[in-house]
Amino acid sequence: MIKTDRPPKKRQPRGLPILHEDKDIIVVVKPAGLLTIGTDREKSRTAHYLLNDYVRKGNPKSRNRVYVVHRLDKDTSGVLVFAKSEQTKKILQENWENTEKHYLAIVHGRLTDKEGTISSYLVENKAQRVYSTSDATKGKLSHTAYKVSEESKRFSLVDIHLLTGRKHQIRVHFAEKGHPVAGDRKYENKASSSKRLALHARSISFIHPFTHKLMTFDTGMPDDFIRLFRQL
């Protein structure tokens, strides 16, 4: 893993740890419960807003700003990359299919196949609920590779390699397989087993748009994830 250039703690945005910062990108760890970008209802309590304030150093007239490269669901924690210019954002997004993304999830039950790939065409309805369809003209082909790393009587800890990045992809794929992510109030048909969604974007690897070096950031297993799996 590369050595990260962390700014002094006193300058970091509150509740949003910075893993790496250079003149082109900022890589942070988003906590569960924080939006990536604003909505009609919430404008300021977002990773985007906090980082804009950070790069402007509190000066609202500053032209400095950050650009959203990709998103994590509000209730998903983990590694999130922002660009510092429109050009950087464009280069990263154009090459996003080559970005390697790994997640951790705690899912209900024990999977029959301890390793494999879940594939389906995903589509979103008007209620913003994502589901699989057999109609290839309506859905987007999506692939989720996984491997069970630990099991308890009622839950499994799963390492996930996200091969495509569709909205709610991991959550839908495991729910439809009969193993919803713990704490998923949208796709879990059982009583909520966790106060938080047990899904964490553990690591990300990509080529830096200007230095062309391989950048890899891995948060490991978060402490709250370990505690949650032991409790479940």
DRENDO-1510 file (C-alpha; in Angstrom, 1 decimal, always signed):
<recs>
REC; n; res; u; v; w
REC; 1; MET; +0.0; +0.0; +0.0 .
REC; 2; ILE; +1.3; +3.4; -0.8 .
REC; 3; LYS; +2.4; +5.9; +1.8 .
REC; 4; THR; -0.4; +8.4; +2.4 .
REC; 5; ASP; +0.1; +12.2; +2.8 .
REC; 6; ARG; -2.2; +13.1; +5.6 .
REC; 7; PRO; -2.6; +16.7; +6.5 .
REC; 8; PRO; -2.3; +17.7; +10.2 .
REC; 9; LYS; -5.3; +16.5; +12.2 .
REC; 10; LYS; -6.3; +20.0; +13.3 .
REC; 11; ARG; -7.0; +20.9; +9.6 .
REC; 12; GLN; -9.0; +17.8; +8.9 .
REC; 13; PRO; -12.8; +18.2; +8.4 .
REC; 14; ARG; -14.6; +16.9; +11.5 .
REC; 15; GLY; -15.7; +13.3; +11.2 .
REC; 16; LEU; -14.2; +12.8; +7.8 .
REC; 17; PRO; -10.7; +11.3; +8.0 .
REC; 18; ILE; -8.4; +12.1; +5.1 .
REC; 19; LEU; -6.3; +9.2; +3.9 .
REC; 20; HIS; -4.5; +11.1; +1.2 .
REC; 21; GLU; -4.4; +14.5; -0.3 .
REC; 22; ASP; -2.3; +16.0; -3.2 .
REC; 23; LYS; -2.9; +18.9; -5.6 .
REC; 24; ASP; -5.3; +16.7; -7.7 .
REC; 25; ILE; -7.3; +14.4; -5.4 .
REC; 26; ILE; -8.5; +13.9; -1.9 .
REC; 27; VAL; -9.3; +10.4; -0.5 .
REC; 28; VAL; -11.4; +10.2; +2.6 .
REC; 29; VAL; -13.2; +7.6; +4.8 .
REC; 30; LYS; -16.9; +8.4; +4.8 .
REC; 31; PRO; -18.7; +7.3; +8.0 .
REC; 32; ALA; -22.1; +5.5; +7.8 .
REC; 33; GLY; -24.9; +8.0; +8.0 .
REC; 34; LEU; -23.2; +10.8; +6.0 .
REC; 35; LEU; -24.4; +11.6; +2.5 .
REC; 36; THR; -21.8; +11.9; -0.3 .
REC; 37; ILE; -23.5; +14.8; -1.9 .
REC; 38; GLY; -26.5; +17.1; -1.1 .
REC; 39; THR; -30.1; +16.5; -1.7 .
REC; 40; ASP; -33.2; +18.7; -1.7 .
REC; 41; ARG; -33.6; +18.1; +2.0 .
REC; 42; GLU; -30.0; +18.1; +3.1 .
REC; 43; LYS; -27.4; +20.5; +1.8 .
REC; 44; SER; -24.7; +20.9; +4.4 .
REC; 45; ARG; -24.3; +17.6; +6.2 .
REC; 46; THR; -22.5; +15.9; +3.4 .
REC; 47; ALA; -19.0; +14.7; +2.5 .
REC; 48; HIS; -19.0; +17.1; -0.5 .
REC; 49; TYR; -19.9; +20.1; +1.6 .
REC; 50; LEU; -17.4; +19.3; +4.4 .
REC; 51; LEU; -14.6; +18.9; +1.9 .
REC; 52; ASN; -15.5; +22.1; +0.0 .
REC; 53; ASP; -15.3; +24.0; +3.3 .
REC; 54; TYR; -12.0; +22.3; +4.1 .
REC; 55; VAL; -10.3; +23.2; +0.8 .
REC; 56; ARG; -11.6; +26.8; +1.1 .
REC; 57; LYS; -10.2; +27.0; +4.6 .
REC; 58; GLY; -13.3; +28.6; +5.8 .
REC; 59; ASN; -13.2; +31.4; +3.2 .
REC; 60; PRO; -16.6; +31.3; +1.3 .
REC; 61; LYS; -15.1; +33.5; -1.5 .
REC; 62; SER; -12.4; +31.0; -2.3 .
REC; 63; ARG; -12.6; +29.4; -5.7 .
REC; 64; ASN; -11.2; +26.1; -4.4 .
REC; 65; ARG; -13.7; +23.3; -4.5 .
REC; 66; VAL; -13.9; +19.5; -4.8 .
REC; 67; TYR; -15.7; +17.4; -7.4 .
REC; 68; VAL; -17.6; +14.2; -6.9 .
REC; 69; VAL; -16.0; +11.3; -8.7 .
REC; 70; HIS; -18.2; +8.5; -7.4 .
REC; 71; ARG; -20.7; +8.0; -4.5 .
REC; 72; LEU; -21.4; +5.7; -1.6 .
REC; 73; ASP; -24.9; +5.2; -0.2 .
REC; 74; LYS; -25.6; +7.3; +2.9 .
REC; 75; ASP; -25.5; +4.2; +5.1 .
REC; 76; THR; -22.4; +2.7; +3.6 .
REC; 77; SER; -19.1; +3.6; +5.1 .
REC; 78; GLY; -15.7; +3.5; +3.4 .
REC; 79; VAL; -13.2; +4.9; +1.0 .
REC; 80; LEU; -14.4; +7.8; -1.2 .
REC; 81; VAL; -12.4; +9.7; -3.8 .
REC; 82; PHE; -12.9; +13.4; -4.7 .
REC; 83; ALA; -11.1; +15.4; -7.5 .
REC; 84; LYS; -9.9; +19.0; -7.1 .
REC; 85; SER; -10.6; +20.0; -10.7 .
REC; 86; GLU; -13.1; +19.3; -13.4 .
REC; 87; GLN; -10.3; +17.8; -15.6 .
REC; 88; THR; -9.2; +15.4; -12.8 .
REC; 89; LYS; -12.8; +14.3; -12.3 .
REC; 90; LYS; -13.3; +13.7; -16.0 .
REC; 91; ILE; -10.1; +11.5; -16.3 .
REC; 92; LEU; -11.0; +9.5; -13.2 .
REC; 93; GLN; -14.5; +8.9; -14.4 .
REC; 94; GLU; -13.5; +8.0; -17.9 .
REC; 95; ASN; -11.2; +5.3; -16.5 .
REC; 96; TRP; -13.5; +4.2; -13.6 .
REC; 97; GLU; -14.2; +0.8; -15.1 .
REC; 98; ASN; -10.5; +0.0; -14.4 .
REC; 99; THR; -10.8; +1.0; -10.8 .
REC; 100; GLU; -10.6; -2.0; -8.4 .
REC; 101; LYS; -13.1; -1.8; -5.5 .
REC; 102; HIS; -13.4; -4.1; -2.5 .
REC; 103; TYR; -16.1; -4.2; +0.1 .
REC; 104; LEU; -16.9; -5.9; +3.4 .
REC; 105; ALA; -20.5; -7.0; +4.2 .
REC; 106; ILE; -22.2; -8.9; +7.0 .
REC; 107; VAL; -25.1; -10.8; +5.5 .
REC; 108; HIS; -27.9; -13.0; +6.9 .
REC; 109; GLY; -27.4; -16.7; +6.9 .
REC; 110; ARG; -24.7; -19.0; +5.6 .
REC; 111; LEU; -24.1; -19.1; +1.8 .
REC; 112; THR; -24.2; -22.5; +0.2 .
REC; 113; ASP; -21.5; -21.4; -2.3 .
REC; 114; LYS; -18.6; -19.9; -0.2 .
REC; 115; GLU; -17.2; -18.2; -3.3 .
REC; 116; GLY; -18.6; -17.0; -6.6 .
REC; 117; THR; -20.0; -14.3; -8.7 .
REC; 118; ILE; -23.6; -12.9; -8.7 .
REC; 119; SER; -24.7; -11.5; -12.1 .
REC; 120; SER; -27.9; -10.0; -13.2 .
REC; 121; TYR; -29.4; -7.1; -15.1 .
REC; 122; LEU; -30.4; -4.3; -12.6 .
REC; 123; VAL; -33.1; -1.8; -13.1 .
REC; 124; GLU; -34.6; +0.9; -10.8 .
REC; 125; ASN; -38.3; +1.6; -10.5 .
REC; 126; LYS; -40.1; +4.9; -9.8 .
REC; 127; ALA; -39.9; +4.2; -6.0 .
REC; 128; GLN; -36.1; +4.2; -6.3 .
REC; 129; ARG; -36.0; +0.5; -5.5 .
REC; 130; VAL; -33.5; -1.5; -7.6 .
REC; 131; TYR; -34.2; -5.1; -8.7 .
REC; 132; SER; -33.0; -7.7; -11.2 .
REC; 133; THR; -34.8; -8.2; -14.5 .
REC; 134; SER; -34.5; -10.8; -17.2 .
REC; 135; ASP; -34.9; -8.1; -19.8 .
REC; 136; ALA; -31.4; -7.1; -21.0 .
REC; 137; THR; -32.9; -4.0; -22.8 .
REC; 138; LYS; -34.2; -2.6; -19.5 .
REC; 139; GLY; -31.4; -3.4; -17.0 .
REC; 140; LYS; -27.7; -2.9; -16.7 .
REC; 141; LEU; -25.5; -6.0; -16.5 .
REC; 142; SER; -24.0; -6.2; -13.1 .
REC; 143; HIS; -21.4; -8.5; -11.5 .
REC; 144; THR; -20.6; -9.0; -7.8 .
REC; 145; ALA; -17.7; -11.4; -6.9 .
REC; 146; TYR; -17.6; -12.6; -3.3 .
REC; 147; LYS; -15.9; -14.9; -0.9 .
REC; 148; VAL; -17.1; -15.8; +2.6 .
REC; 149; SER; -14.3; -15.1; +5.1 .
REC; 150; GLU; -16.0; -16.0; +8.4 .
REC; 151; GLU; -19.3; -17.5; +9.6 .
REC; 152; SER; -21.4; -17.5; +12.8 .
REC; 153; LYS; -24.7; -19.5; +13.3 .
REC; 154; ARG; -26.8; -16.8; +11.7 .
REC; 155; PHE; -24.5; -14.5; +9.7 .
REC; 156; SER; -21.6; -14.5; +7.3 .
REC; 157; LEU; -18.8; -12.0; +6.9 .
REC; 158; VAL; -18.1; -11.6; +3.1 .
REC; 159; ASP; -15.3; -10.1; +1.1 .
REC; 160; ILE; -16.7; -8.5; -2.1 .
REC; 161; HIS; -15.0; -7.5; -5.3 .
REC; 162; LEU; -17.3; -5.1; -7.0 .
REC; 163; LEU; -16.8; -5.7; -10.7 .
REC; 164; THR; -19.4; -3.2; -11.8 .
REC; 165; GLY; -20.7; -0.2; -9.8 .
REC; 166; ARG; -24.5; +0.0; -10.1 .
REC; 167; LYS; -26.7; +1.7; -7.5 .
REC; 168; HIS; -27.5; -0.6; -4.6 .
REC; 169; GLN; -25.8; -3.5; -6.5 .
REC; 170; ILE; -24.3; -5.4; -3.5 .
REC; 171; ARG; -27.5; -4.9; -1.4 .
REC; 172; VAL; -29.8; -6.1; -4.1 .
REC; 173; HIS; -27.7; -9.1; -5.2 .
REC; 174; PHE; -27.4; -10.5; -1.8 .
REC; 175; ALA; -31.0; -9.8; -0.8 .
REC; 176; GLU; -32.2; -11.6; -3.9 .
REC; 177; LYS; -29.9; -14.5; -3.1 .
REC; 178; GLY; -31.7; -14.8; +0.2 .
REC; 179; HIS; -28.9; -13.3; +2.2 .
REC; 180; PRO; -29.6; -9.5; +2.7 .
REC; 181; VAL; -27.0; -7.3; +4.2 .
REC; 182; ALA; -27.6; -6.9; +8.0 .
REC; 183; GLY; -29.3; -3.6; +8.8 .
REC; 184; ASP; -30.6; -3.0; +5.3 .
REC; 185; ARG; -34.0; -1.4; +5.9 .
REC; 186; LYS; -34.7; -1.1; +2.2 .
REC; 187; TYR; -34.0; -4.7; +1.0 .
REC; 188; GLU; -34.1; -6.7; +4.2 .
REC; 189; ASN; -37.4; -8.5; +4.8 .
REC; 190; LYS; -36.6; -9.5; +8.3 .
REC; 191; ALA; -36.5; -7.5; +11.5 .
REC; 192; SER; -33.5; -5.1; +11.4 .
REC; 193; SER; -30.6; -6.9; +13.0 .
REC; 194; SER; -28.2; -3.9; +13.1 .
REC; 195; LYS; -28.5; -0.2; +13.8 .
REC; 196; ARG; -26.2; +0.5; +10.8 .
REC; 197; LEU; -26.0; -1.0; +7.3 .
REC; 198; ALA; -23.3; -3.6; +7.6 .
REC; 199; LEU; -21.6; -2.6; +4.3 .
REC; 200; HIS; -18.1; -1.0; +4.1 .
REC; 201; ALA; -16.1; +0.1; +1.1 .
REC; 202; ARG; -12.8; -1.3; +2.3 .
REC; 203; SER; -10.4; -0.5; -0.4 .
REC; 204; ILE; -9.9; +1.2; -3.8 .
REC; 205; SER; -7.1; +1.1; -6.4 .
REC; 206; PHE; -6.7; +3.3; -9.4 .
REC; 207; ILE; -4.1; +5.0; -11.6 .
REC; 208; HIS; -3.4; +8.6; -10.6 .
REC; 209; PRO; -4.6; +10.8; -13.5 .
REC; 210; PHE; -1.4; +12.8; -13.7 .
REC; 211; THR; +1.5; +11.0; -11.9 .
REC; 212; HIS; +0.2; +7.7; -13.5 .
REC; 213; LYS; +1.2; +5.8; -10.3 .
REC; 214; LEU; -1.0; +3.0; -8.9 .
REC; 215; MET; -2.8; +4.4; -5.9 .
REC; 216; THR; -4.1; +1.9; -3.4 .
REC; 217; PHE; -6.0; +2.7; -0.2 .
REC; 218; ASP; -7.1; +0.0; +2.2 .
REC; 219; THR; -8.9; +0.7; +5.5 .
REC; 220; GLY; -8.7; -2.9; +6.7 .
REC; 221; MET; -11.5; -4.2; +8.9 .
REC; 222; PRO; -13.1; -1.3; +10.8 .
REC; 223; ASP; -13.4; -1.8; +14.6 .
REC; 224; ASP; -17.1; -1.3; +14.6 .
REC; 225; PHE; -17.5; -4.0; +12.0 .
REC; 226; ILE; -15.6; -6.5; +14.1 .
REC; 227; ARG; -17.7; -5.6; +17.1 .
REC; 228; LEU; -20.9; -5.8; +15.1 .
REC; 229; PHE; -20.1; -9.3; +13.7 .
REC; 230; ARG; -19.3; -10.6; +17.2 .
REC; 231; GLN; -22.6; -9.1; +18.6 .
REC; 232; LEU; -24.6; -10.7; +15.8 .
</recs>
